[in-house]
Amino acid sequence: VPGKIVIYNQKYVSYGKTVQYRSVGAIEAAKFGAVATLIRSITPFSIYSPHTGMMNYQENVTKIPAACITIEDAEMLGRMAAR
């Protein structure tokens, strides 16, 4: 992961379980040396737009950029990575 962008393509389970990827995903990825994160929209159905919201940073952990992406884009990146 060092120097890479981490993509969280976690399918929606429930808001409480799935939102952790957005709220602390950048922190966890930064601990492993990631330079940024992309997070699948936290929604059970597609709205063809990224559903953004609150995220956190932690003191003494490098702050890296984080952005939400649409379900369709997350799935496309997942297919590309599986090639």
VMD Tcl script that builds the backbone (N, CA, C; Angstrom):
set m [mol new atoms 249]
animate dup $m
set s [atomselect $m all]
$s set {name element resname resid chain x y z} {
  {N N VAL 1 A 0.801 -1.210 0.000}
  {CA C VAL 1 A 0.000 0.000 0.000}
  {C C VAL 1 A 0.846 1.278 0.000}
  {N N PRO 2 A 2.072 1.266 0.463}
  {CA C PRO 2 A 2.842 2.514 0.468}
  {C C PRO 2 A 2.846 3.194 -0.899}
  {N N GLY 3 A 2.481 4.475 -0.902}
  {CA C GLY 3 A 2.465 5.253 -2.127}
  {C C GLY 3 A 1.270 5.029 -3.028}
  {N N LYS 4 A 0.303 4.249 -2.602}
  {CA C LYS 4 A -0.853 3.898 -3.433}
  {C C LYS 4 A -2.122 4.623 -2.961}
  {N N ILE 5 A -3.121 4.640 -3.834}
  {CA C ILE 5 A -4.467 5.109 -3.486}
  {C C ILE 5 A -5.279 3.882 -3.110}
  {N N VAL 6 A -5.855 3.882 -1.925}
  {CA C VAL 6 A -6.674 2.761 -1.461}
  {C C VAL 6 A -8.122 3.023 -1.870}
  {N N ILE 7 A -8.744 2.009 -2.464}
  {CA C ILE 7 A -10.144 2.110 -2.863}
  {C C ILE 7 A -10.952 1.172 -1.985}
  {N N TYR 8 A -11.924 1.749 -1.278}
  {CA C TYR 8 A -12.845 0.946 -0.468}
  {C C TYR 8 A -14.107 0.732 -1.291}
  {N N ASN 9 A -14.303 -0.495 -1.743}
  {CA C ASN 9 A -15.470 -0.847 -2.553}
  {C C ASN 9 A -16.385 -1.766 -1.743}
  {N N GLN 10 A -16.692 -1.361 -0.552}
  {CA C GLN 10 A -17.524 -2.152 0.352}
  {C C GLN 10 A -19.001 -1.954 0.026}
  {N N LYS 11 A -19.682 -3.033 -0.292}
  {CA C LYS 11 A -21.119 -2.941 -0.548}
  {C C LYS 11 A -21.851 -2.583 0.733}
  {N N TYR 12 A -22.962 -1.904 0.579}
  {CA C TYR 12 A -23.785 -1.447 1.701}
  {C C TYR 12 A -24.356 -2.643 2.453}
  {N N VAL 13 A -24.142 -2.663 3.767}
  {CA C VAL 13 A -24.729 -3.677 4.645}
  {C C VAL 13 A -25.806 -2.998 5.483}
  {N N SER 14 A -25.394 -2.017 6.243}
  {CA C SER 14 A -26.264 -1.104 6.973}
  {C C SER 14 A -25.466 0.172 7.119}
  {N N TYR 15 A -26.121 1.280 7.395}
  {CA C TYR 15 A -25.381 2.538 7.488}
  {C C TYR 15 A -24.320 2.455 8.577}
  {N N GLY 16 A -24.698 1.944 9.732}
  {CA C GLY 16 A -23.772 1.866 10.857}
  {C C GLY 16 A -22.538 1.024 10.581}
  {N N LYS 17 A -22.705 -0.056 9.830}
  {CA C LYS 17 A -21.564 -0.931 9.539}
  {C C LYS 17 A -20.738 -0.419 8.360}
  {N N THR 18 A -21.393 0.141 7.364}
  {CA C THR 18 A -20.693 0.522 6.149}
  {C C THR 18 A -20.034 1.893 6.245}
  {N N VAL 19 A -20.575 2.792 7.035}
  {CA C VAL 19 A -20.032 4.157 7.106}
  {C C VAL 19 A -18.635 4.204 7.705}
  {N N GLN 20 A -18.205 3.162 8.392}
  {CA C GLN 20 A -16.858 3.147 8.977}
  {C C GLN 20 A -15.782 3.321 7.915}
  {N N TYR 21 A -16.044 2.866 6.694}
  {CA C TYR 21 A -15.048 3.005 5.626}
  {C C TYR 21 A -14.819 4.470 5.286}
  {N N ARG 22 A -15.866 5.277 5.366}
  {CA C ARG 22 A -15.719 6.704 5.117}
  {C C ARG 22 A -15.188 7.429 6.341}
  {N N SER 23 A -15.681 7.070 7.517}
  {CA C SER 23 A -15.317 7.833 8.718}
  {C C SER 23 A -13.876 7.608 9.161}
  {N N VAL 24 A -13.344 6.399 9.032}
  {CA C VAL 24 A -11.956 6.141 9.474}
  {C C VAL 24 A -11.086 5.512 8.388}
  {N N GLY 25 A -11.597 5.386 7.190}
  {CA C GLY 25 A -10.833 4.754 6.116}
  {C C GLY 25 A -9.528 5.454 5.800}
  {N N ALA 26 A -9.531 6.773 5.766}
  {CA C ALA 26 A -8.296 7.510 5.465}
  {C C ALA 26 A -7.260 7.305 6.565}
  {N N ILE 27 A -7.701 7.250 7.794}
  {CA C ILE 27 A -6.782 7.017 8.920}
  {C C ILE 27 A -6.105 5.660 8.768}
  {N N GLU 28 A -6.904 4.630 8.552}
  {CA C GLU 28 A -6.360 3.277 8.459}
  {C C GLU 28 A -5.443 3.125 7.251}
  {N N ALA 29 A -5.827 3.700 6.116}
  {CA C ALA 29 A -4.987 3.607 4.926}
  {C C ALA 29 A -3.668 4.358 5.131}
  {N N ALA 30 A -3.727 5.528 5.765}
  {CA C ALA 30 A -2.517 6.317 6.007}
  {C C ALA 30 A -1.528 5.576 6.900}
  {N N LYS 31 A -2.033 4.793 7.830}
  {CA C LYS 31 A -1.150 4.014 8.712}
  {C C LYS 31 A -0.288 3.036 7.920}
  {N N PHE 32 A -0.771 2.637 6.735}
  {CA C PHE 32 A -0.030 1.700 5.892}
  {C C PHE 32 A 0.712 2.414 4.758}
  {N N GLY 33 A 0.724 3.753 4.791}
  {CA C GLY 33 A 1.487 4.510 3.810}
  {C C GLY 33 A 0.743 4.929 2.560}
  {N N ALA 34 A -0.579 4.767 2.535}
  {CA C ALA 34 A -1.363 5.190 1.374}
  {C C ALA 34 A -1.278 6.703 1.214}
  {N N VAL 35 A -1.461 7.178 -0.023}
  {CA C VAL 35 A -1.407 8.614 -0.288}
  {C C VAL 35 A -2.798 9.232 -0.425}
  {N N ALA 36 A -3.839 8.404 -0.566}
  {CA C ALA 36 A -5.216 8.889 -0.676}
  {C C ALA 36 A -6.168 7.702 -0.587}
  {N N THR 37 A -7.460 8.007 -0.424}
  {CA C THR 37 A -8.484 6.960 -0.456}
  {C C THR 37 A -9.646 7.398 -1.334}
  {N N LEU 38 A -10.270 6.422 -1.967}
  {CA C LEU 38 A -11.535 6.599 -2.673}
  {C C LEU 38 A -12.511 5.639 -2.023}
  {N N ILE 39 A -13.705 6.133 -1.702}
  {CA C ILE 39 A -14.671 5.339 -0.954}
  {C C ILE 39 A -15.965 5.214 -1.751}
  {N N ARG 40 A -16.429 3.986 -1.897}
  {CA C ARG 40 A -17.725 3.739 -2.541}
  {C C ARG 40 A -18.801 4.459 -1.752}
  {N N SER 41 A -19.711 5.095 -2.445}
  {CA C SER 41 A -20.795 5.832 -1.819}
  {C C SER 41 A -21.546 4.960 -0.813}
  {N N ILE 42 A -21.835 5.514 0.355}
  {CA C ILE 42 A -22.481 4.770 1.446}
  {C C ILE 42 A -23.997 4.858 1.253}
  {N N THR 43 A -24.502 4.020 0.370}
  {CA C THR 43 A -25.928 4.019 0.062}
  {C C THR 43 A -26.328 2.634 -0.438}
  {N N PRO 44 A -27.558 2.204 -0.163}
  {CA C PRO 44 A -27.976 0.873 -0.607}
  {C C PRO 44 A -28.373 0.811 -2.080}
  {N N PHE 45 A -28.519 1.973 -2.733}
  {CA C PHE 45 A -28.923 1.986 -4.136}
  {C C PHE 45 A -28.212 3.123 -4.854}
  {N N SER 46 A -28.093 2.991 -6.142}
  {CA C SER 46 A -27.368 3.985 -6.923}
  {C C SER 46 A -28.182 5.257 -7.081}
  {N N ILE 47 A -27.519 6.361 -6.881}
  {CA C ILE 47 A -28.118 7.660 -7.199}
  {C C ILE 47 A -27.254 8.371 -8.249}
  {N N TYR 48 A -26.353 7.632 -8.857}
  {CA C TYR 48 A -25.461 8.127 -9.910}
  {C C TYR 48 A -24.704 9.391 -9.512}
  {N N SER 49 A -24.451 9.531 -8.239}
  {CA C SER 49 A -23.619 10.628 -7.751}
  {C C SER 49 A -23.013 10.187 -6.429}
  {N N PRO 50 A -21.836 10.721 -6.107}
  {CA C PRO 50 A -21.218 10.334 -4.843}
  {C C PRO 50 A -21.999 10.888 -3.660}
  {N N HIS 51 A -22.234 10.065 -2.692}
  {CA C HIS 51 A -22.926 10.444 -1.456}
  {C C HIS 51 A -21.838 10.697 -0.422}
  {N N THR 52 A -21.591 11.948 -0.139}
  {CA C THR 52 A -20.495 12.293 0.762}
  {C C THR 52 A -20.990 12.510 2.180}
  {N N GLY 53 A -20.063 12.673 3.096}
  {CA C GLY 53 A -20.434 12.908 4.483}
  {C C GLY 53 A -19.211 13.081 5.357}
  {N N MET 54 A -19.387 12.879 6.635}
  {CA C MET 54 A -18.362 13.116 7.642}
  {C C MET 54 A -17.256 12.065 7.595}
  {N N MET 55 A -16.045 12.543 7.815}
  {CA C MET 55 A -14.896 11.650 7.977}
  {C C MET 55 A -14.020 12.222 9.079}
  {N N ASN 56 A -13.092 11.428 9.571}
  {CA C ASN 56 A -12.222 11.851 10.670}
  {C C ASN 56 A -10.760 11.729 10.288}
  {N N TYR 57 A -9.958 12.504 11.001}
  {CA C TYR 57 A -8.508 12.342 10.979}
  {C C TYR 57 A -8.072 12.103 12.408}
  {N N GLN 58 A -6.893 11.542 12.566}
  {CA C GLN 58 A -6.373 11.220 13.896}
  {C C GLN 58 A -5.031 11.926 14.080}
  {N N GLU 59 A -4.838 12.498 15.251}
  {CA C GLU 59 A -3.577 13.144 15.559}
  {C C GLU 59 A -2.447 12.119 15.423}
  {N N ASN 60 A -1.318 12.568 14.937}
  {CA C ASN 60 A -0.120 11.729 14.747}
  {C C ASN 60 A -0.238 10.720 13.603}
  {N N VAL 61 A -1.295 10.824 12.784}
  {CA C VAL 61 A -1.410 10.006 11.571}
  {C C VAL 61 A -1.502 10.988 10.407}
  {N N THR 62 A -0.703 10.769 9.381}
  {CA C THR 62 A -0.682 11.671 8.228}
  {C C THR 62 A -2.086 11.845 7.668}
  {N N LYS 63 A -2.463 13.082 7.413}
  {CA C LYS 63 A -3.769 13.375 6.812}
  {C C LYS 63 A -3.638 13.224 5.297}
  {N N ILE 64 A -4.405 12.305 4.745}
  {CA C ILE 64 A -4.388 12.061 3.310}
  {C C ILE 64 A -5.750 12.425 2.723}
  {N N PRO 65 A -5.806 12.780 1.438}
  {CA C PRO 65 A -7.089 13.110 0.819}
  {C C PRO 65 A -8.012 11.900 0.770}
  {N N ALA 66 A -9.299 12.173 0.852}
  {CA C ALA 66 A -10.318 11.127 0.734}
  {C C ALA 66 A -11.480 11.687 -0.078}
  {N N ALA 67 A -12.045 10.859 -0.934}
  {CA C ALA 67 A -13.180 11.272 -1.747}
  {C C ALA 67 A -14.118 10.099 -1.930}
  {N N CYS 68 A -15.407 10.411 -2.056}
  {CA C CYS 68 A -16.397 9.384 -2.356}
  {C C CYS 68 A -16.568 9.289 -3.865}
  {N N ILE 69 A -16.867 8.086 -4.328}
  {CA C ILE 69 A -17.133 7.858 -5.744}
  {C C ILE 69 A -18.457 7.108 -5.872}
  {N N THR 70 A -19.043 7.150 -7.051}
  {CA C THR 70 A -20.329 6.483 -7.260}
  {C C THR 70 A -20.186 4.971 -7.145}
  {N N ILE 71 A -21.294 4.305 -6.907}
  {CA C ILE 71 A -21.306 2.844 -6.869}
  {C C ILE 71 A -20.787 2.289 -8.197}
  {N N GLU 72 A -21.245 2.880 -9.298}
  {CA C GLU 72 A -20.835 2.396 -10.622}
  {C C GLU 72 A -19.318 2.527 -10.817}
  {N N ASP 73 A -18.752 3.647 -10.388}
  {CA C ASP 73 A -17.309 3.838 -10.539}
  {C C ASP 73 A -16.533 2.880 -9.641}
  {N N ALA 74 A -17.020 2.650 -8.432}
  {CA C ALA 74 A -16.352 1.709 -7.526}
  {C C ALA 74 A -16.375 0.300 -8.114}
  {N N GLU 75 A -17.515 -0.096 -8.674}
  {CA C GLU 75 A -17.611 -1.421 -9.276}
  {C C GLU 75 A -16.718 -1.544 -10.510}
  {N N MET 76 A -16.635 -0.470 -11.316}
  {CA C MET 76 A -15.767 -0.490 -12.488}
  {C C MET 76 A -14.305 -0.643 -12.059}
  {N N LEU 77 A -13.874 0.107 -11.048}
  {CA C LEU 77 A -12.497 -0.010 -10.568}
  {C C LEU 77 A -12.231 -1.406 -10.008}
  {N N GLY 78 A -13.234 -1.995 -9.351}
  {CA C GLY 78 A -13.097 -3.362 -8.859}
  {C C GLY 78 A -12.894 -4.354 -9.992}
  {N N ARG 79 A -13.655 -4.191 -11.078}
  {CA C ARG 79 A -13.493 -5.072 -12.241}
  {C C ARG 79 A -12.114 -4.889 -12.874}
  {N N MET 80 A -11.667 -3.642 -12.955}
  {CA C MET 80 A -10.350 -3.368 -13.541}
  {C C MET 80 A -9.242 -3.985 -12.698}
  {N N ALA 81 A -9.359 -3.903 -11.393}
  {CA C ALA 81 A -8.334 -4.468 -10.500}
  {C C ALA 81 A -8.297 -5.989 -10.585}
  {N N ALA 82 A -9.437 -6.594 -10.894}
  {CA C ALA 82 A -9.512 -8.059 -10.953}
  {C C ALA 82 A -8.931 -8.634 -12.247}
  {N N ARG 83 A -8.642 -7.790 -13.200}
  {CA C ARG 83 A -8.106 -8.277 -14.493}
  {C C ARG 83 A -6.747 -8.891 -14.345}
}
mol reanalyze $m
mol bondsrecalc $m
mol representation Tube
mol addrep $m
